[in-house]
Amino acid sequence: MNIHATCVSFSGKGVLLLGDSGSGKSDLALRLITSFGAVLVADDRVDINITNGRAIASAPENIKGLLEVRNIGIVKYPTVEDTEIKLAVKLSLAPQERLPEKSFYDIGGIKVPLFIINPFETSSPAKVLAALSLLCGFVK
């Protein structure tokens, strides 16, 4: 399947960024890549394959390695071929609960934890890493 999203990877742990066009997916991915060590998987369109109970993300061949940097242009970045999606992040400008209930994003029958954040807050890249670290057991 192919979905409208952006995906980055941290050491093989994929983060799916979800939101409407113009919601900040590429901008947040850029900050995760340039300042937090993420590697681009795919921008704007993500191919998803369900394999052995895992959701695996990759880039469509025609956009592989390309990231839209608003007001700059399309920029080529190093990529990884694929990554297992461990976290979904929905981007929203609406105020969110301070301590939300657990929620999940369904990808072809695979449920991955879902967090909702404001992509333009200064701390948003750090929040993505905190959520991923929590899910992977690096912090409690």
Order of alpha helices (4+ residues) and beta strands (2+ residues): beta-beta-beta-alpha-beta-beta-beta-beta-beta-beta-beta-beta-alpha
